[in-house]
Amino acid sequence: MKRTTALHLWTLFNEREAKMLTTPAHPVDLNGLADSATQQLIDNMLATMRRAEGIGLAAPQIGQSLQLAVIAPEVDAALAEPLIVVNPKLVHLSAETMTGEEGCLSIPRVFGLVVRATQVTARFFDRHGRLTTLTAGDLLARVIQHEVDHLNGRLFIDRITSYTRGQELLP
């Protein structure tokens, strides 16, 4: 059985960690995606996300400047397993938007309303290096946009229209 380790979550409240969180991440070298170290990193990210009771986690949030994110299957009934997103590109965002509450594991106890596209189409590689195109709506669309923002060095607080108390739409 594989051992996983929950990793330290980097926060905006530490200067060195804040720099990582606000700097665009580097693409993952697809030639090394199958390496045991990269696969272990993915498993550790999943364990970290679960321990923190999050629904998504980007590699910069654990101090890795890599375009890699994990999303919990609970986000969308169509997901049978966690969604692993490597080197993602948002290829389409709907003109229709939705306003919803967001929080972030890297900015604890801060919540706010953020306007996002109601539907996105993302192109990315999965954990096995297969090119995938996914069209998502609702909460999955929101989480994908949030995680891709992380990979681009942007935080949800950059998009907040108003702060909330963390009780609106979070699962």
C-alpha positions in Angstrom: 0.0 0.0 0.0 1.2 3.5 -0.9 2.0 5.9 1.9 0.9 9.4 1.6 1.9 12.4 3.5 -0.2 15.5 4.2 2.1 18.5 3.3 2.5 22.0 4.8 -0.1 24.4 3.4 1.6 27.7 2.3 -0.3 30.8 3.3 -0.4 34.4 2.2 0.6 35.4 5.8 4.2 34.4 5.3 6.4 36.6 3.0 8.3 33.7 1.3 5.2 31.7 0.9 3.2 34.7 -0.4 5.8 35.1 -3.1 5.2 31.5 -4.3 1.4 32.0 -4.2 1.5 35.1 -6.3 4.0 34.0 -8.9 3.0 32.0 -12.0 3.9 28.3 -11.8 6.2 26.5 -14.2 4.7 23.9 -16.6 5.1 20.2 -15.5 7.6 18.3 -17.7 5.4 15.7 -19.2 8.4 13.3 -19.6 8.6 13.1 -15.8 4.9 12.8 -15.1 5.0 9.1 -14.7 8.0 9.2 -12.3 7.3 7.9 -8.9 8.3 11.2 -7.3 5.7 13.1 -9.4 3.0 10.5 -8.7 3.8 10.6 -5.0 3.5 14.4 -5.1 0.0 14.0 -6.6 -1.0 11.5 -3.9 0.4 13.8 -1.2 -1.5 16.7 -2.6 -4.7 14.7 -2.4 -3.9 13.8 1.2 -3.2 17.4 2.0 -6.4 18.6 0.4 -8.4 16.0 2.3 -6.8 16.7 5.7 -7.5 20.4 5.2 -11.1 19.6 4.2 -10.6 21.4 0.9 -12.2 20.8 -2.5 -9.2 21.8 -4.6 -5.4 22.3 -4.2 -2.8 23.7 -6.5 0.9 22.8 -6.3 2.0 26.4 -5.3 -0.1 26.0 -2.2 2.4 23.4 -1.0 5.5 25.2 -2.2 5.9 23.6 -5.6 6.0 25.9 -8.6 4.3 23.5 -10.9 1.2 23.8 -13.0 -0.5 20.9 -11.2 -3.8 20.9 -9.3 -6.1 18.3 -7.7 -9.9 18.6 -7.3 -12.1 16.6 -5.0 -14.6 14.2 -6.6 -17.3 15.6 -4.3 -17.3 18.8 -6.4 -19.3 17.1 -9.2 -21.4 14.0 -9.3 -19.8 13.1 -12.7 -16.4 12.7 -11.1 -15.8 9.1 -10.0 -12.3 10.0 -8.7 -10.3 13.1 -8.0 -9.6 15.3 -11.0 -5.8 15.7 -11.6 -5.1 18.7 -13.8 -1.6 19.2 -15.3 -0.6 22.2 -17.4 -4.2 23.4 -17.8 -5.4 26.0 -20.3 -8.9 27.5 -20.1 -9.9 27.4 -23.8 -13.4 28.7 -23.3 -15.3 30.7 -20.6 -19.0 31.3 -21.0 -20.2 34.9 -21.3 -22.7 34.0 -18.6 -21.4 34.5 -15.1 -22.3 33.5 -11.6 -21.5 35.1 -8.3 -20.6 32.7 -5.5 -18.7 32.5 -2.3 -15.1 31.3 -2.3 -12.5 30.6 0.3 -9.0 29.4 0.0 -6.8 27.0 2.1 -3.9 29.5 1.7 -5.9 32.4 3.1 -7.7 30.8 6.1 -10.9 32.4 7.5 -11.2 34.8 4.6 -14.3 34.4 2.3 -15.8 36.5 -0.3 -18.1 36.7 -3.3 -16.4 36.1 -6.7 -17.8 36.4 -10.2 -16.9 33.5 -12.4 -18.0 32.0 -15.7 -20.8 29.6 -15.3 -19.2 27.2 -17.7 -15.6 26.6 -18.7 -13.8 24.3 -21.1 -10.4 23.3 -19.9 -7.6 21.4 -21.8 -5.1 19.7 -19.6 -3.1 16.5 -19.1 -4.3 13.9 -16.5 -1.9 12.2 -14.1 -1.1 9.6 -16.8 -0.2 12.2 -19.4 -3.4 11.9 -21.5 -4.6 15.1 -23.1 -8.1 15.8 -21.8 -10.7 18.4 -22.7 -13.4 18.9 -20.1 -16.4 21.2 -20.2 -17.7 21.9 -16.7 -20.4 24.0 -15.1 -21.6 25.1 -11.7 -19.2 24.3 -8.7 -16.7 22.3 -10.9 -16.4 25.3 -13.2 -15.8 27.6 -10.2 -13.1 25.3 -8.7 -11.3 24.8 -12.0 -11.1 28.6 -12.5 -10.0 29.1 -8.9 -7.2 26.5 -9.2 -6.1 27.8 -12.6 -5.9 31.2 -11.1 -3.5 29.8 -8.4 -1.3 28.3 -11.2 -1.2 31.8 -12.8 -0.2 33.5 -9.5 -3.6 35.0 -8.9 -5.6 34.6 -5.7 -9.3 34.7 -5.2 -9.0 37.9 -3.1 -7.9 39.7 -6.3 -11.4 39.0 -7.6 -13.6 39.5 -4.5 -16.6 41.8 -5.0 -17.5 41.7 -1.3 -16.3 39.9 1.7 -18.6 37.3 3.5 -18.6 35.3 6.6 -17.9 31.9 5.0 -21.5 30.6 5.2 -23.0 31.2 1.8 -22.3 28.5 -0.8 -19.4 26.5 0.5 -20.1 22.7 0.7 
